[in-house]
Amino acid sequence: MKSAGGSPPATLTTGDRMDPLGRVQASVRQGLDAVASEMERSLSHDVPLVAQMGRHLMGMRGKMFRPTLVLLCSDTEGRSETKAVTLAAAVELIHLATLVHDDAVDHSVLRRGMPTLNSMFSHQISVIMGDFLYSTALGQLVAAGDLEALRALTRASTQMSVGELRQLAVADHLSFSEADYHALIQAKTASLMSAACEVGAMCGAMRYREPLMRYGEFLGMAFQIVDDLLDYTERKETTGKPTGLDLREHKVTLPLIAALREMSPADRAKVDELFADDEPGEAAIAEVSRMVSGAGGLEYARKRGADYADRAGEALDGLPDTVARDALIDSISYVMERHA
């Protein structure tokens, strides 16, 4: 994979103390702490149930990658406005809202190894909490008084919702094409990463708004492809969810789409059988996973992910040579190496 400027992305050596994401976040660590504090204030509430769920979500909020992108993009020219922290918090609240709604729709019981809100309370309560997260994020954007940032993030929120509805409307899962898949992940994942980079640019690097938007879009596409690969390749302890969850939930992602084109009729029949079973067993899931790998589905997805990663690196060409730009380049390596 090539990075911006034609040089390979920096990788960690055995002697490096920080993990890849720690290296990416090192220059904005103080800002990320401020983002977390702002989120905690936003989720504090005099209704005990809301406050309880807010504390739980803060405990499972993950790696704060999207707020990291906001802060890094805002610092691309070596300067950043203080409102970048507020916008980064709003981005993460929107991201949390999508996770809460996804878990409710999928009836998931675990997220990052922790109980989901819908498993702890109810699907109805978790959906309403997701709405609360969205409205809280919008309130922060209104308070920031930045109409352009509000427009960018509401546009991304709309794309994510439409993407989810399109996915739920698919009647024949196995007719889902590669073009359908790319449109879906652009809406559900890449749109928010692109918006995160865009609003970051608005806080200190406005003249690089367009290339940073493209960077976020391509990075988001690569991110989701790698995430879908992890479902086939990583163990439960790594992902916090069972391997093969996508197959169990009859979700068709790029590895399966690519493999179906190469499968024999007999193997395709086994895939059809799995998707016809409302509750496929572990043996059937493992067998289809092996067939996907044997038919080249994983390798094809890796190549497509690498293509998007290359395009993300190229989008950074011409940006100033700053610590933030270096961290954005390292972010590409972080995304691609999650499956290693």
C-alpha positions as CSV (number, residue, x, y, z in Angstrom):
1,M,0.0,0.0,0.0
2,K,1.3,3.4,-0.9
3,S,0.8,6.5,1.2
4,A,0.6,10.2,0.5
5,G,3.7,11.5,-1.2
6,G,4.6,8.1,-2.6
7,S,6.4,6.9,0.6
8,P,5.1,3.8,2.5
9,P,3.2,4.5,5.7
10,A,5.2,4.3,8.9
11,T,4.9,1.0,10.7
12,L,5.9,0.1,14.2
13,T,9.1,-1.7,15.0
14,T,9.5,-4.2,17.8
15,G,11.0,-1.5,20.0
16,D,8.1,0.9,19.6
17,R,6.2,1.3,22.8
18,M,2.9,2.5,21.4
19,D,0.4,0.4,19.5
20,P,-0.6,1.6,16.0
21,L,-3.7,3.6,17.2
22,G,-1.8,5.0,20.2
23,R,0.8,6.4,17.7
24,V,-2.0,7.9,15.6
25,Q,-3.6,9.5,18.6
26,A,-0.4,10.7,20.4
27,S,-0.5,14.3,19.1
28,V,-4.2,14.8,20.0
29,R,-4.4,12.9,23.2
30,Q,-5.2,16.0,25.3
31,G,-8.0,16.9,22.8
32,L,-9.4,13.4,23.0
33,D,-9.5,13.6,26.8
34,A,-11.5,16.9,26.4
35,V,-13.8,15.1,24.0
36,A,-14.5,12.4,26.5
37,S,-15.2,15.0,29.2
38,E,-17.6,16.8,27.0
39,M,-19.4,13.6,26.1
40,E,-19.7,12.7,29.8
41,R,-21.2,16.1,30.5
42,S,-23.7,15.7,27.6
43,L,-24.8,12.3,28.8
44,S,-25.2,13.4,32.5
45,H,-28.9,13.7,33.1
46,D,-31.3,14.1,36.0
47,V,-33.4,11.1,34.8
48,P,-31.6,8.2,36.4
49,L,-32.2,5.8,33.5
50,V,-30.7,8.1,31.0
51,A,-27.7,8.8,33.2
52,Q,-27.2,5.0,33.8
53,M,-27.3,4.3,30.1
54,G,-25.0,7.2,29.4
55,R,-22.4,5.8,31.8
56,H,-22.6,2.4,30.2
57,L,-22.1,3.8,26.8
58,M,-19.1,5.8,27.9
59,G,-17.6,2.6,29.2
60,M,-18.1,0.9,25.8
61,R,-17.4,3.8,23.5
62,G,-14.5,2.1,21.9
63,K,-11.3,3.7,20.4
64,M,-12.6,7.2,19.6
65,F,-11.3,6.8,16.0
66,R,-13.7,9.3,14.5
67,P,-13.1,12.0,17.0
68,T,-9.4,11.4,16.3
69,L,-9.9,12.2,12.7
70,V,-11.8,15.4,13.5
71,L,-8.9,16.6,15.7
72,L,-6.2,15.6,13.3
73,C,-7.9,17.2,10.3
74,S,-8.4,20.4,12.3
75,D,-4.7,20.4,13.0
76,T,-3.5,19.7,9.4
77,E,-2.0,23.1,9.1
78,G,-0.6,23.2,12.6
79,R,-3.5,25.2,14.1
80,S,-6.9,24.3,15.4
81,E,-10.0,26.1,16.7
82,T,-11.3,25.1,20.1
83,K,-14.7,24.2,18.7
84,A,-13.0,21.1,17.1
85,V,-13.5,19.4,20.5
86,T,-17.2,20.1,20.5
87,L,-17.6,18.9,16.9
88,A,-15.5,15.7,17.7
89,A,-17.9,15.0,20.6
90,A,-20.9,15.4,18.3
91,V,-19.4,13.1,15.8
92,E,-18.9,10.4,18.4
93,L,-22.4,10.8,19.8
94,I,-23.8,10.3,16.3
95,H,-21.6,7.2,15.9
96,L,-22.8,5.8,19.3
97,A,-26.4,6.5,18.2
98,T,-25.9,4.3,15.1
99,L,-24.4,1.5,17.2
100,V,-27.3,1.6,19.7
101,H,-29.8,1.5,16.8
102,D,-27.9,-1.2,15.0
103,D,-27.8,-3.4,18.1
104,A,-31.6,-2.9,18.6
105,V,-32.3,-3.8,15.0
106,D,-30.1,-6.9,15.0
107,H,-31.1,-7.9,18.6
108,S,-27.4,-8.1,19.4
109,V,-26.5,-9.0,23.0
110,L,-22.8,-8.0,22.9
111,R,-20.8,-5.0,21.6
112,R,-17.1,-5.0,22.2
113,G,-17.4,-7.7,24.7
114,M,-20.0,-5.7,26.8
115,P,-23.8,-6.1,27.1
116,T,-25.7,-3.9,24.7
117,L,-28.4,-1.5,25.9
118,N,-31.1,-3.6,24.4
119,S,-29.9,-6.7,26.2
120,M,-29.8,-4.8,29.5
121,F,-33.1,-3.0,29.1
122,S,-35.3,-3.4,26.1
123,H,-35.3,-2.7,22.3
124,Q,-37.7,0.1,22.8
125,I,-35.6,1.8,25.4
126,S,-32.4,1.4,23.4
127,V,-34.1,2.9,20.3
128,I,-35.2,5.9,22.3
129,M,-31.7,6.3,23.8
130,G,-30.3,6.3,20.3
131,D,-32.7,9.1,19.5
132,F,-31.5,10.9,22.6
133,L,-27.9,10.6,21.4
134,Y,-28.8,12.0,18.0
135,S,-30.7,15.0,19.5
136,T,-27.9,15.7,22.0
137,A,-25.3,15.8,19.1
138,L,-27.5,18.1,17.2
139,G,-27.9,20.4,20.2
140,Q,-24.1,20.6,20.5
141,L,-23.9,21.6,16.8
142,V,-26.5,24.2,17.2
143,A,-24.7,25.6,20.3
144,A,-21.5,25.7,18.3
145,G,-23.3,28.0,15.8
146,D,-21.7,26.4,12.8
147,L,-24.3,25.9,10.1
148,E,-21.8,24.2,7.7
149,A,-20.8,21.6,10.3
150,L,-24.4,21.0,11.1
151,R,-25.2,20.6,7.4
152,A,-22.3,18.1,6.9
153,L,-23.2,15.9,9.9
154,T,-27.0,15.9,9.3
155,R,-26.2,14.9,5.7
156,A,-24.1,12.0,6.9
157,S,-26.8,11.0,9.4
158,T,-29.4,10.9,6.7
159,Q,-27.1,8.8,4.5
160,M,-26.6,6.3,7.3
161,S,-30.3,6.0,7.9
162,V,-31.2,5.6,4.3
163,G,-28.4,3.0,4.0
164,E,-29.8,1.0,6.9
165,L,-33.3,1.1,5.3
166,R,-32.0,-0.1,2.0
167,Q,-30.3,-3.0,3.7
168,L,-33.4,-4.0,5.5
169,A,-35.5,-3.7,2.3
170,V,-33.4,-6.4,0.5
171,A,-35.7,-9.4,0.0
172,D,-33.2,-11.8,-1.6
173,H,-29.9,-11.4,0.3
174,L,-27.9,-13.4,-2.1
175,S,-28.8,-11.2,-5.0
176,F,-26.9,-8.4,-3.2
177,S,-24.3,-7.2,-5.8
178,E,-20.8,-5.7,-5.3
179,A,-22.2,-2.3,-6.5
180,D,-25.0,-2.7,-3.9
181,Y,-22.4,-3.4,-1.2
182,H,-20.2,-0.5,-2.0
183,A,-23.2,1.9,-2.0
184,L,-24.2,0.5,1.4
185,I,-20.8,0.9,3.1
186,Q,-20.4,4.3,1.6
187,A,-23.7,5.3,3.3
188,K,-23.4,3.4,6.6
189,T,-19.6,3.9,7.3
190,A,-17.8,6.1,4.9
191,S,-20.3,9.0,5.1
192,L,-19.6,9.7,8.8
193,M,-15.8,9.4,8.4
194,S,-15.9,11.8,5.5
195,A,-18.0,14.2,7.5
196,A,-15.7,13.9,10.5
197,C,-12.7,14.9,8.3
198,E,-14.8,17.7,6.7
199,V,-15.8,19.3,10.0
200,G,-12.3,18.9,11.3
201,A,-11.0,20.8,8.3
202,M,-13.5,23.6,9.0
203,C,-11.8,24.1,12.3
204,G,-8.3,24.9,11.1
205,A,-7.6,23.8,7.5
206,M,-10.5,25.0,5.5
207,R,-8.6,25.2,2.2
208,Y,-8.0,21.4,2.5
209,R,-11.7,20.6,3.1
210,E,-12.2,18.8,-0.2
211,P,-9.1,16.5,-0.1
212,L,-9.8,15.7,3.6
213,M,-13.4,14.8,2.8
214,R,-12.1,12.4,0.1
215,Y,-9.5,11.0,2.5
216,G,-12.3,10.2,5.0
217,E,-14.5,8.7,2.4
218,F,-11.9,6.3,1.1
219,L,-10.6,5.5,4.6
220,G,-14.2,4.7,5.6
221,M,-14.6,2.3,2.7
222,A,-11.3,0.5,3.5
223,F,-12.3,0.5,7.2
224,Q,-15.6,-1.3,6.6
225,I,-14.1,-3.8,4.2
226,V,-11.5,-4.8,6.7
227,D,-14.2,-4.9,9.4
228,D,-16.2,-7.4,7.2
229,L,-13.0,-9.4,6.7
230,L,-12.6,-9.6,10.5
231,D,-15.9,-11.4,10.8
232,Y,-14.4,-14.2,8.7
233,T,-10.9,-14.2,10.1
234,E,-10.7,-13.0,13.8
235,R,-11.6,-14.8,17.0
236,K,-14.3,-13.7,19.4
237,E,-11.7,-12.5,21.9
238,T,-10.4,-10.0,19.4
239,T,-13.6,-8.6,18.0
240,G,-15.9,-8.9,21.1
241,K,-18.4,-10.7,19.0
242,P,-18.7,-14.3,17.6
243,T,-16.8,-15.1,14.4
244,G,-19.3,-15.6,11.6
245,L,-21.9,-13.2,13.0
246,D,-22.6,-11.7,9.6
247,L,-23.4,-15.2,8.2
248,R,-25.5,-16.0,11.2
249,E,-27.5,-12.8,10.6
250,H,-27.7,-13.4,6.8
251,K,-25.6,-10.3,6.0
252,V,-23.9,-10.5,2.6
253,T,-20.6,-8.7,2.6
254,L,-17.8,-8.4,0.0
255,P,-15.9,-11.7,0.9
256,L,-19.1,-13.7,0.2
257,I,-20.1,-11.6,-2.8
258,A,-16.8,-12.3,-4.5
259,A,-16.7,-16.0,-3.5
260,L,-20.2,-16.6,-4.9
261,R,-18.9,-15.7,-8.4
262,E,-16.4,-18.6,-8.2
263,M,-18.3,-21.3,-6.3
264,S,-19.4,-24.5,-7.7
265,P,-23.1,-25.2,-7.9
266,A,-22.7,-27.7,-5.0
267,D,-21.1,-25.1,-2.8
268,R,-23.6,-22.4,-3.8
269,A,-26.3,-24.8,-2.8
270,K,-24.8,-25.0,0.7
271,V,-24.8,-21.2,0.9
272,D,-28.4,-21.2,-0.2
273,E,-29.2,-23.7,2.5
274,L,-27.6,-21.6,5.2
275,F,-29.5,-18.5,4.2
276,A,-32.7,-20.4,4.2
277,D,-32.2,-21.5,7.8
278,D,-33.4,-18.9,10.3
279,E,-30.9,-20.1,12.9
280,P,-27.9,-21.7,11.1
281,G,-25.7,-23.8,13.3
282,E,-22.0,-23.4,14.0
283,A,-21.0,-26.2,11.7
284,A,-22.8,-24.7,8.7
285,I,-21.3,-21.3,9.4
286,A,-17.8,-22.7,9.6
287,E,-18.3,-24.7,6.4
288,V,-19.5,-21.6,4.4
289,S,-16.6,-19.6,5.9
290,R,-14.1,-22.1,4.7
291,M,-15.8,-22.1,1.2
292,V,-15.6,-18.3,1.1
293,S,-11.9,-18.5,1.8
294,G,-11.3,-21.3,-0.6
295,A,-13.1,-19.4,-3.4
296,G,-10.8,-16.4,-3.0
297,G,-13.4,-14.2,-1.3
298,L,-11.1,-13.0,1.5
299,E,-8.2,-12.2,-0.9
300,Y,-10.5,-10.3,-3.2
301,A,-11.8,-8.2,-0.3
302,R,-8.3,-7.5,0.9
303,K,-7.3,-6.2,-2.5
304,R,-10.4,-4.0,-2.7
305,G,-9.7,-2.6,0.8
306,A,-6.1,-1.9,-0.2
307,D,-7.3,0.0,-3.3
308,Y,-9.4,2.3,-1.2
309,A,-6.5,2.7,1.3
310,D,-4.2,3.8,-1.6
311,R,-6.8,6.3,-2.7
312,A,-7.0,7.7,0.9
313,G,-3.2,8.1,0.9
314,E,-3.3,9.9,-2.5
315,A,-5.9,12.3,-1.2
316,L,-3.3,13.6,1.3
317,D,-0.9,14.6,-1.4
318,G,-0.2,18.3,-1.3
319,L,-1.2,18.7,2.3
320,P,1.4,20.5,4.6
321,D,4.1,18.3,6.1
322,T,2.8,18.4,9.7
323,V,2.5,16.0,12.6
324,A,-1.2,15.7,11.9
325,R,-0.7,14.7,8.3
326,D,1.8,12.0,9.4
327,A,-0.8,10.7,11.8
328,L,-3.5,10.7,9.1
329,I,-1.1,8.6,7.0
330,D,-0.5,6.3,10.0
331,S,-4.3,6.0,10.3
332,I,-4.4,4.2,7.0
333,S,-1.9,1.6,8.2
334,Y,-3.9,1.2,11.4
335,V,-7.1,0.5,9.5
336,M,-5.5,-2.0,7.2
337,E,-3.5,-3.8,9.8
338,R,-6.4,-4.6,12.1
339,H,-6.8,-7.9,10.4
340,A,-3.1,-8.9,10.7
